[in-house]
Amino acid sequence: MYPALLVSHPRPPATVPSLRSLHSSRNYTQFLLHRRSVALKPRIKCAAISNDEIGGSKSWEKWLPRNLFGAEKVFGAISGATSSPIAQYISSPTTFLHSVDPRIKMAWLLAFVVLPAKSDMMVRVGVVVYLALLSVWVQPTEVWKDQLGRVTLLCGILFVLLGLSTDSAPSLLRSRSPPSSVTGLPNLAASFEGYKYVIMKFGPLQLTSKGLSAATTAACLTFTIFQSASLCLTTTTSEQLAFALQWFILPLKNCGVPVAEVILTLLLSLRFINLVFDEVRNVALGIVSRRIQWEQLTTLETVDVFFTYIRRIFKNVYSHAEQISQAMIVRGFRGDCNSYRIFLSAGSSTNIANIVSCSCLIGLLCATTLPRF
């Protein structure tokens, strides 16, 4: 409710003196002064008007487009993207990777992170193809279709951006040597192998050998890290991963490294990942199930719904963390990891699977290191 200032007000009728009173000049002068004061006196009236009748602070919201972000599609995509198990252990069907020792899987993860960055392009592409075929063989159909599609899309975007932007800017340096027509020297012989630095041109953008190498390295390394971690987490329990990491870093205990705290933190983190994805999916499904008319909401109201969604996720996640801490306290945990023993095991593994995995790992090491010599 806002006051309207300087509203037109009907002027009160002026009192007209009689003819007898106008005969005296004094009365006539007072009459003129009274008329002038009535005409010049400002009159202010406060009236209550609605917000639609004024051009206030909220009138600019009418010009903003509604449903600008496609909120319904965004929440639908979030609820659908987290429907498949991401970074979760899949117990069935039991495959070849389920029977491999977790310490060998940890060595494979380290090799996938280090070796592709130091190898040539063919080895990187070969590792990507190998991981893609292994994912199709090991993971269920609905899982590998979802994960491979999203990871491939991310790596494809990264490849295009890096490939076209590495050498697209024109060089500011020019050769100061005179051309061969002036010096009389013969031109340099062209490469007999058909080498070209500029591979393709797309208007002002160009794909060069340097850009292709950088784009291939970044895209293949991103795909390798994401997909190898997904394969390891879907075929290995959190206790087995903790056992493998404890086996590798146990010698560091003599150097003062808190091995027990690291293992406990890893176990809690692996258990907590599932809770985070479940909360993201459940809150998104709750918003979608309410059938919100997004076309009737303004842009600010849509943004407020997104902030409410994020706030609810953090609130639920912190609530789960508090419940986990209370459960550990009830079971007698007081913060000293050395006074409590965590029983871990490597699980059931077969010798044939371990021998084949070690042989393939040695072959990958030879393929990446021997060509340098």
N, C-alpha and C positions, 0 to 999 in steps of 0.2 A: 504494500500500500504506500503510495508516494503522494506528497502534496502537490497540487497544481497551483503554481503561483501566477499572480496577475491575471485572474479570471475576470472577464467582463462582468460588471455589476451594474444593475439599473440605477441611474441617477435619481436621487429623491427629488420630488417636486419642490421647486423653490417657492417660498412664500411671497406672494405678490402683495405689496402694500397698497393701501387704498389711495385714491386720488387726493384726498385731503392731506395725507401724510407726506405726499411728494411735493407739496407747495414749499416746504422749508428746505433749503439747500443742505442743511445738516443731515436731515433724514435721507435725502437722496444719495448723499455720499456714503452713508452707512449701508444703504441698499446695494450699491455697486461693489463695495468691499466684500459684502456677504456673498454675492453671486460669484466673485472671482475666487474666493477661498473654497467655495463648494466645487468649482470647476477644476481647481488645481490640486485638490486633496486626493492622494493616491488611495485606492481601496484594494485591499488584498483579501482573498478568500481561499481557504484550504478546503479542497475537496478530495475525496478518496476515489482513485481511478484504478483500473486493473493493469496488469503488466503488459497485456496485449496492446494497450492504447499508447504506450510510450516506447521510445527507442532506447531502452536501457542497456544494461550490460549483457543481457541474454538474447538480444535481438539478432546478434551475428551468428547464433547457432543455426538459424534457419538456412543460412547460405552454405553450411557444411554438408557434404554428401553423406548420406546414410549408408550403413553397412559397407564402409570403405574397405575394411580389412578382410571381408569374407569370413566373419567369425564362425559361422556355422560350419564351413568347410575346414577351418583350422582346427576346431575342437573335434570334428569327425576324424580328421587325419591323425590327431594325437591319440584318440581312443583306439583307432585302428592300428597305428604304428606300434603301440605297446601291447597289442593283443597277443603277439607271438612272443615266446620266451627269449628275452635278450639277456645274455650273460648268465643264464641259468642252466643248471645241470639237467640233462635229459637222460633218464635211466633206460628208456626203451625207445627204439630197438637197440639191442646191444651190438656194437660194431667192433671193428678191428682196433680203433683208438681207445675203446673202453678197457681193453686188456693190455695196454702199454703202461709201463712203469711211469709214475708221475715225474720222476727225476729226469727221465729221457725227454718227456714233454717239455720240461723247463729248459733243458738244453736246446731243444728245437726252437723254442720261443726266443732265446738269446741269439741263436744263429739267424733267425729270420729278421731280427732287428739290426744286427751288425753286418752280415754278409751282403745283402742287396745294395747297401750304400757304397760298398767298396768294389762291386763287381761291374761288369759291362752291361750294356742294354739287353742283350739276348738272355743273360742269366736272370735279370730282373723280370722280364716278360715271362720266362719259363717258370719262375717261382710263382708268379700270379696265376698262370694257367694251372699249375699243380695244385695250388690252394683252392681254386675254383672247382676243379674236378673232385678234390677230396671232400669239399663241402657238400657237393651234390651226392656223393656216395655215402657220407656219414650221417648228415643231418636229415631230419624229415623234410618232406616236400614243402609244406607250408612255411617251414623255418628258413630253408636256404633260399627259397624264392624271394621272401621278404628281405632278408639280410643282404643277399648278393645284389639285389636290385638297388637298394639304397646306397650301399657302399660303392657300387659301380657308378652310380649317378654322381656321387660326391667326388670320386676320383676323376671322372670325365670332366666335370666342371673345373677342377683344379688343373688338369692337363691343358685344357683350352686356354685358361687364363694365363698360366705360366708360359705356355708355348708361344702365344701371340704377343706377350708383353715383355719378353726378355730383351729382344733386340729390335723392337719396333720403333724406338725413338731414333731419329736421325743423328748421325755422328757430327759433333761440332768441330772435329779436327779434319784438316785436309792435308794431302800430301804436298810438301813444298818442293819436291824434286821436279825438274822440268820434264815434259813428255819426251817420249823416245824420238819423235819427229824433230825435236830441237837438238837433242844430244847426238843423234845419229846412231845410238846403240839399238840393238835388236830387242824386241819385246821378250818378256819371259815366256818360256814354253808353257803351254797349257798342260794341265794334269792329264796323264794318259789313262788314269783310272776313272775319269769322269766325276771328280769330286766337285761338289757345289756347296758353298757356304749357305746361300739363300735357297731354301728348298721350295717354298711356295710364298706367294704374295696375295694378300687380300686387301687391296686398296692401300691405305696407309699402314696396315699391319702386315707383318711378314713372319714366316716361320723359318728360323735358321737352325743350323746344326747345334749351336749353343743352346737355343731355346728348346729344341727337341730333347737334348740331353737333360736339361734341368727339369722339364715337364715330366719326362719319363721317370726320372729319379724320384720326384716328389709324389707322383701318382702311384707308382708301384710300391713305394715304401709305405704310403698311407694305406693302400689296400692290404699289403702284407701284414702290417701291425694290427689292423682292425680284424681281419678275417682269421689270422692265426690265434689271436686272443679269444675270439668267439669259438673257434673249434676246441681250444683247450678248456674253456669254461663249460662248454656243453657236454664234454665227455669226461670231465674230472670233477670229483666232489671237492668242496672247500677244505675238508680235512686232508685229502690227498695232496692238494696244492700246498697247504701249510706244512705237511711232512716233507715235501720236496724242498721247499725253501729253507726249512730248518736244517735239513741235511747239508745244504750248500753253505749256509752262513754259520754253522755251529763252530768252526774253527775261529771265527771272529770273536767268540765269547772271551777268549784269553786276552783280547785287546780292549776289553771293556764295553763291547757292544751289547746292549740289552736284547738278547735274542728272544727271550721269553715274551717281552713286551711287543716286539715286532711281530711275532707269530700270533699273539692274541689280537693285535690290531688288524692283522690280515684276516683272521677268522671273522671278526666283527664286521669288517668292511664287506667281505663277500656275502655275509648274511644280510647286510643292510642294503645292498644293491637291489635285491628283489623287492624289498619294502618300498624303495623310492619309485621304481617303475609301477608297482601296484597302486601307489597313491596318485601318481600322475594319471594313470588310466582311470581310476575310480572317480576322481574329481571331474575329469573331462566327461565321463559317461553321465555323471550327475547333472552337469550343465546341459548336455545334449538331450537328456530325457525330460527336461522341463519345457521343451518346445518353446524357447524364447523367440518372440517375433523381432528378429534383428532389424528388419526394415523399419520398424517404428522407433528404434532407438537412435539417438544422436551419436556423433562420434565420441564425445566425452563419456557418454554412458557406456558405450562399447569398450572403451579403454578402461573404465572403472570395473567392468566385468572381468577383464583380463587381469587387472591388479588383484581383484578379489580371488581369482583362481590361483594365482601365484602365492598369495598370502595364505590361502587354505592349505596348499601343498606343504609349505614350510611349517605351518602349525601342526599338521598331522605327522610330519616327519619328526619334528622335535618331540611330539607326544610319544611316538614309538621309541625314540632314543631314551626318553625318561623311563619308559616301561622296561626297556632292556637293562638299564642301569639298576633299577629297583630289583629286578629279578636276580641280577648278579649279587647284589648286596644281601638279599634274602638267603641265597645259597652260600653265604659265608665269605664272599670275595671282599677284601679290604684294600686292594690296590697293589699289593706285593705279589708280583707274578712268580717270583722264585719260590714262594712258600706253597704254591699250588702246581700240581702236575697236570699237564694236558696230554692225554693219551692219543697219539696219532699213529696212523699206519698207512702203508703204501697201497693197501687194497690188494685185490687179486689181479695178478698179471701173469701172462704166459711167456715162456722163454722164446717161443718162435716169434711172437710179436716184438719182443725186446730186441732180438737179433736182427730182424728185418729193419726196425726203426734205426738202430745204431748203424747198420750198413748204409742206409739211405742218407743218414747224416754225414757219414764219412765221405760218401760220394759227392754230396753238396759242397763240403769243404774243399775237396780236390778240384771240383769244377770251378770254384771261385778263386782259388789261390794258385793253381798250377799255371794258367795262362800268363801270369805275370813273369814267370821265370822262363 
